[in-house]
Amino acid sequence: MNAVAVLPQLTIRDLVVDGAEGPLAARLYIGAAPRVKKDSLVVFFHSGGFVGGDLDDADEFLRHMSGCAGSQLVLASSYTLATERPFPAAVEDAHAVLLWARKHKAKLGWSGKRLVVAGIEAGANLAAVCALMSRDRGGPELAGQVLIMPMLDPGLSTCSMREIKLDDGMAGVADTCAASYRGYLPNGADRTHPYASPLQSSRLKNLPPALILSAEDDPLRDEAEQYAAKLSAAGVGTTLKRLAPAPLQDAGARNECACKGAALAEIGRFLAALDAPVAED
């Protein structure tokens, strides 16, 4: 990990937050000095294609992420899976967690200054949607969004989704994504809803700055990069980084971001820039 390492003084707390319709399991990662309030809070949503996954899926990644840009306060939250209730349950939960965090900032050890939303794969979809919902619903205000290999296209129409066939593990990703969307979006009309597919949204102005990470060998690559282009065209400050291929030990490894070293370095730079004071003219 080089400069991006787990902090020896990392504190982790399991807690319960409020979702849209009930309590949700969550985990708080406090990077260094737990008694000192942090100015930034990153709210993170896990992967799993909307139909699976839990807080443990990204635990190792978030332990390292807490060391990004010095030290970070990261709140990882679960959400209602489509196997229990389909869209829009998950996105309503995700936005409700942001509202809960704002209301309970003292409990989290957060000053309330900067709120960043983040996620990987399906969780990155929820993070992107949270940015839309927060804008549309008048809050909470977000300082940034971090979308790691986001799952944004229910139509599975991109070239990378159709053409990337690296090995047996990756060759089935399109089928897995299709099955996930069938569970998450059983109503076909929802597949073009911007809160289900931000890539379909025609209203992308006035969103927080974005860091979008794609990967050269990821079937989700093109939809991530298309969304970055659309955000930029809408005037949203957007940083797009395509990560180099990384070897995968098994089909599930991509959900923990196999290229996490490079990803964490980019996330660290992005968060540090958000925290940097703005120079006066």
Secondary structure by P-SEA (a helix, b strand, c coil): cccccccccbbbbbbccccccbbbbbbbbbcccccccccbbbbbbbbccccccccccaaaaaaaaaacccbbbbbbbbcccccccccaaaaaaaaaaaaaaaaacccccccccbbbbcccaaaaaaaaaaaaaaaaaccccccbbbbccccccccccccccccccccccccaaaaaaaaaaaaaccccccccccccccccccccccccbbbbbbbccccaaaaaaaaaaaaaaaccbbbbbbbcbbbbccccccccccaaaaaaaaaaaaaaaaacccccc
